[in-house]
Amino acid sequence: MAIHAIILVLSFAIILAGSELFTNGVEWAGHRLHVAEAAVGSLFAAVGTALPETFIPAVALLTGRDSAAAHTAVGLGAIVGAPLMLSTVAMFVMGIAALVFRKRRGRIALKVVREDARRDLAFFFPVFLCLMIAGTVEMGAVLRHVLAVALLIVYASYAVVMLRLKRAAGVQLVHGLYFESILRGNPLEPRALATAAQVIVGVLAILIGAVEFVDQIVVFSAHAHLNPGVLSLLLSPLATELPEKYNSVVWIRDGKDHLALANITGAMVFQSCIPVALGLAFSPWHLTSPELLAGSIALASAAILYLNVRDSELGTPTLMIGAAAYAIFLIGLWRLGAF
């Protein structure tokens, strides 16, 4: 058990390192391409930091023929758990960051762009609601594949909307490209080749870590006599959502609240489309009671956030509700006998 736990932690560390490389690389790619900051936060950074949550269910659903049921459970748990974690714990962490850095920032409330936040949530809510409902009915393979393609079209439409936004003048990135620092170049004026290389290395690290992470969750759950789906619902998002939380904390510290929130809400849009499309295409998409509970709380949290983004400020009480929502989820799991 101890060895499996160590390997699980190491695989997560590899995922986290790969995510850091990828996110830093795509931010610089967006800068070089003069992409709007809203798109960098909601699209580039969100997609980059969402890769671990995508690779884990992808690996789980596409491998493990000897234990297909367990791997499918791991995949679906990771898919549904990600939006839950983003809409609850990630928001709570942002609220804590706003309090911790209040002196440096000169304020507590987050200053956000109302239109950007509501745009993301307006994409997320109806799509994820429909897919949660779909998980309660019997669907044939043809219908599931049609829905999967529809999700890809929805996300492509979202990406087009974001890429059409104009970048504000004078926006600069704080952190240089890591590979340029290693190569002793100018990290604040990275070369295209170094940027591309860092993105590729980041993707490979995430993929390698994800393969081992899935295998260890299946083995660990068997040894601990736990449901692999429930364990994945708890552990996979908690581990893989850390890049989003880390980036958002850094942006809140630096006063870039709009990027911090966009990173979270943009990832929610991504999670409701791409990983779910994988789940529809490569599994029966039958959601269990714990997964339906997780999805319902994620939708409720997203609705509360949408209603509270009425102006350009987001108070910490709204963000702190995330901790209460996740606590309700844990209590619900206990009442369902999942532990």
C-alpha positions, 0 to 999 in steps of 0.5 A, spaced: 500 500 500 505 504 501 509 503 495 502 504 491 501 511 495 508 513 493 507 512 486 500 515 486 503 521 489 509 521 484 505 520 478 501 526 480 507 530 481 509 529 474 502 531 472 503 538 475 509 539 472 507 538 465 501 542 467 505 548 469 510 547 463 504 547 458 500 553 461 506 557 461 507 555 454 500 557 451 500 563 455 506 565 451 503 563 445 497 567 446 501 573 447 505 572 441 499 571 437 496 577 440 490 573 443 485 577 448 486 576 455 479 573 456 481 568 451 488 566 454 484 565 461 478 562 459 481 558 453 488 557 453 490 557 460 483 553 461 485 548 456 492 547 458 490 546 466 484 542 464 489 537 460 490 532 466 483 532 468 482 530 460 487 525 460 486 521 466 479 519 463 481 518 456 486 513 459 481 510 463 476 509 458 481 507 452 485 502 456 484 497 462 481 491 458 482 486 463 478 491 468 474 495 464 468 496 469 473 499 474 477 503 469 470 506 466 468 507 473 475 511 474 473 515 467 466 517 469 468 519 476 474 524 473 469 527 468 463 529 473 468 530 479 472 536 475 466 541 474 464 539 481 471 541 484 472 547 480 465 550 482 466 549 489 473 548 492 476 552 486 472 558 488 473 557 496 481 557 494 480 564 490 476 567 496 482 565 501 487 568 496 483 574 496 483 574 504 490 572 504 493 578 499 488 583 501 493 588 504 498 587 497 491 588 493 488 593 497 482 590 497 478 583 498 473 583 493 475 580 486 474 585 480 472 581 474 469 582 467 461 581 468 460 579 461 466 574 460 464 570 467 457 570 465 459 568 457 463 562 460 457 560 465 452 561 460 455 555 455 457 551 461 450 550 465 445 548 459 450 543 456 452 540 463 445 540 465 443 536 459 448 531 459 447 529 467 440 528 465 442 524 459 446 520 464 440 517 467 436 514 461 438 508 456 442 511 450 444 507 444 451 507 441 449 512 435 445 517 440 451 517 444 456 518 438 451 524 435 451 527 442 459 527 443 460 530 436 455 535 438 459 537 444 465 538 440 461 543 435 459 547 441 466 547 444 469 549 437 463 555 437 465 557 444 473 557 442 471 561 435 467 566 440 473 567 444 478 568 439 474 573 436 475 578 442 481 583 441 487 583 446 487 590 450 494 594 449 500 594 453 498 587 456 505 583 459 506 577 462 509 576 469 513 570 468 518 568 462 518 562 458 521 556 462 525 553 457 528 560 455 531 560 462 534 553 461 537 555 454 539 561 457 535 565 452 531 571 454 525 568 457 521 575 456 522 574 449 521 567 447 523 564 441 517 560 437 521 554 437 522 554 445 515 555 446 513 549 442 518 545 445 515 547 452 508 545 450 510 538 447 514 536 453 508 539 458 503 534 454 508 528 454 509 529 462 501 530 463 500 523 459 505 519 462 503 521 469 496 520 467 497 513 465 500 511 471 495 515 476 489 511 473 493 505 474 494 506 481 487 509 483 485 502 480 490 498 484 489 502 490 482 502 491 482 494 490 487 494 496 483 499 500 476 495 498 473 502 496 469 503 489 474 506 484 469 510 481 468 514 488 475 514 489 476 517 482 470 522 484 474 524 490 482 524 488 482 525 481 479 532 480 482 534 487 489 532 484 488 535 477 485 541 478 490 544 482 493 547 476 487 551 475 487 553 483 495 555 483 494 559 477 488 563 480 491 564 486 497 567 483 493 572 478 489 574 485 496 576 488 498 580 482 491 583 482 489 580 475 482 577 478 479 577 471 484 572 469 483 568 475 476 567 474 476 566 467 481 560 468 476 557 472 470 558 468 473 557 462 475 550 465 468 549 466 466 550 459 472 545 457 470 540 462 463 540 460 464 538 453 471 535 451 471 530 457 464 528 457 464 527 449 470 522 451 465 519 456 459 518 451 463 515 445 467 510 450 462 508 455 455 507 456 454 514 460 450 511 466 451 515 471 451 513 478 448 516 484 454 519 487 456 522 480 449 525 479 450 528 486 456 531 484 453 534 478 447 537 481 452 540 486 456 543 481 450 546 477 447 549 483 454 552 485 455 555 477 448 558 478 449 561 484 456 564 481 452 566 475 447 570 479 452 573 483 456 576 478 451 582 477 457 587 476 464 588 476 465 585 483 465 578 486 465 578 494 468 573 498 462 570 501 460 568 494 466 564 493 466 561 500 459 558 499 464 553 495 466 550 501 459 549 504 457 546 497 463 541 497 461 539 504 454 537 502 457 533 497 461 529 502 455 528 507 451 526 501 456 521 499 456 518 506 449 518 506 449 514 500 453 509 503 459 511 498 464 510 504 
